[in-house]
Amino acid sequence: MLNRLQSELKTSMLARDAVRTGVLRMALAAYKNEAVAKGLGPQGTLTEADGLAVIKRLVKSREDSVAQFEKVGQFERADQERAELEYLKPYLPAMLEGAELEAAVKEAIAQTGATSKKDLGLVMKALQAAHGGAYDGKLASGLVQSLLG
């Protein structure tokens, strides 16, 4: 992921794409900060899972900002955040949605033998083990609760 961020940053700088360059610089800084926090130093390379977690945090932050800006009527700022999201999302894996997510949740429920909402943690743990971060945790949790309800 580090190499991809660096090469795309270079490309965007050469193309003089200011918005994309800013977003990629910010993502690279967050990546390097995480590497330092993990004790790898600023030149360290994170595991794919850790690099993905950094990008997910950035995406979540932008999504939250869009909601907050829209809530207070600052639609221009919300649009800026959405534009940044469009540059970050390609770094995320394809997400399980709809029928695929429901099938994965049902499989996790069957695998764990869950029968009530008390088993939510077990099911979510099984889902995480099987699919990593390729799903929306809120949606999955709601689905588990409705299926076990």
Contacts in CASP RR format, 6 or more apart in sequence:
PFRMAT RR
TARGET T0000
AUTHOR 0000-0000-0000
METHOD contacts of the structure
MODEL  1
MLNRLQSELKTSMLARDAVRTGVLRMALAAYKNEAVAKGLGPQGTLTEAD
GLAVIKRLVKSREDSVAQFEKVGQFERADQERAELEYLKPYLPAMLEGAE
LEAAVKEAIAQTGATSKKDLGLVMKALQAAHGGAYDGKLASGLVQSLLG
1 31 0 8 1.000
1 46 0 8 1.000
1 48 0 8 1.000
1 51 0 8 1.000
1 52 0 8 1.000
1 55 0 8 1.000
1 91 0 8 1.000
2 28 0 8 1.000
2 31 0 8 1.000
2 44 0 8 1.000
2 45 0 8 1.000
2 46 0 8 1.000
4 91 0 8 1.000
5 24 0 8 1.000
5 27 0 8 1.000
5 28 0 8 1.000
5 31 0 8 1.000
5 91 0 8 1.000
6 28 0 8 1.000
8 24 0 8 1.000
9 21 0 8 1.000
9 24 0 8 1.000
9 25 0 8 1.000
9 28 0 8 1.000
12 20 0 8 1.000
12 21 0 8 1.000
12 24 0 8 1.000
13 21 0 8 1.000
19 83 0 8 1.000
19 84 0 8 1.000
19 87 0 8 1.000
20 87 0 8 1.000
23 84 0 8 1.000
23 87 0 8 1.000
23 88 0 8 1.000
24 87 0 8 1.000
26 58 0 8 1.000
27 54 0 8 1.000
27 55 0 8 1.000
27 58 0 8 1.000
27 88 0 8 1.000
27 91 0 8 1.000
30 54 0 8 1.000
30 57 0 8 1.000
30 58 0 8 1.000
31 46 0 8 1.000
31 51 0 8 1.000
31 54 0 8 1.000
32 41 0 8 1.000
32 42 0 8 1.000
32 44 0 8 1.000
34 46 0 8 1.000
34 50 0 8 1.000
34 51 0 8 1.000
34 53 0 8 1.000
34 54 0 8 1.000
35 41 0 8 1.000
35 42 0 8 1.000
35 43 0 8 1.000
35 44 0 8 1.000
35 45 0 8 1.000
35 46 0 8 1.000
36 42 0 8 1.000
38 46 0 8 1.000
38 50 0 8 1.000
40 46 0 8 1.000
46 54 0 8 1.000
49 132 0 8 1.000
52 91 0 8 1.000
52 92 0 8 1.000
52 93 0 8 1.000
52 133 0 8 1.000
55 88 0 8 1.000
55 91 0 8 1.000
55 92 0 8 1.000
56 92 0 8 1.000
56 133 0 8 1.000
58 88 0 8 1.000
59 85 0 8 1.000
59 88 0 8 1.000
59 89 0 8 1.000
59 92 0 8 1.000
62 81 0 8 1.000
62 82 0 8 1.000
62 84 0 8 1.000
62 85 0 8 1.000
62 88 0 8 1.000
63 85 0 8 1.000
65 77 0 8 1.000
65 78 0 8 1.000
65 81 0 8 1.000
66 78 0 8 1.000
66 81 0 8 1.000
66 82 0 8 1.000
66 85 0 8 1.000
69 75 0 8 1.000
69 77 0 8 1.000
69 78 0 8 1.000
69 81 0 8 1.000
70 78 0 8 1.000
93 133 0 8 1.000
93 134 0 8 1.000
94 134 0 8 1.000
95 134 0 8 1.000
95 135 0 8 1.000
95 136 0 8 1.000
96 104 0 8 1.000
96 131 0 8 1.000
96 134 0 8 1.000
96 135 0 8 1.000
97 135 0 8 1.000
97 136 0 8 1.000
97 139 0 8 1.000
101 135 0 8 1.000
101 136 0 8 1.000
101 139 0 8 1.000
101 140 0 8 1.000
101 143 0 8 1.000
102 143 0 8 1.000
104 127 0 8 1.000
104 130 0 8 1.000
104 131 0 8 1.000
104 135 0 8 1.000
104 140 0 8 1.000
105 123 0 8 1.000
105 127 0 8 1.000
105 140 0 8 1.000
105 143 0 8 1.000
105 144 0 8 1.000
105 147 0 8 1.000
106 147 0 8 1.000
107 130 0 8 1.000
108 114 0 8 1.000
108 123 0 8 1.000
108 124 0 8 1.000
108 126 0 8 1.000
108 127 0 8 1.000
108 130 0 8 1.000
108 144 0 8 1.000
109 119 0 8 1.000
109 123 0 8 1.000
109 144 0 8 1.000
109 147 0 8 1.000
109 148 0 8 1.000
111 126 0 8 1.000
111 130 0 8 1.000
112 119 0 8 1.000
112 122 0 8 1.000
112 123 0 8 1.000
112 126 0 8 1.000
113 119 0 8 1.000
114 120 0 8 1.000
114 122 0 8 1.000
114 123 0 8 1.000
114 144 0 8 1.000
114 148 0 8 1.000
115 148 0 8 1.000
116 148 0 8 1.000
116 149 0 8 1.000
117 145 0 8 1.000
117 148 0 8 1.000
117 149 0 8 1.000
119 148 0 8 1.000
120 141 0 8 1.000
120 144 0 8 1.000
120 145 0 8 1.000
120 148 0 8 1.000
123 144 0 8 1.000
123 148 0 8 1.000
124 137 0 8 1.000
124 140 0 8 1.000
124 141 0 8 1.000
124 144 0 8 1.000
127 135 0 8 1.000
127 140 0 8 1.000
127 144 0 8 1.000
END
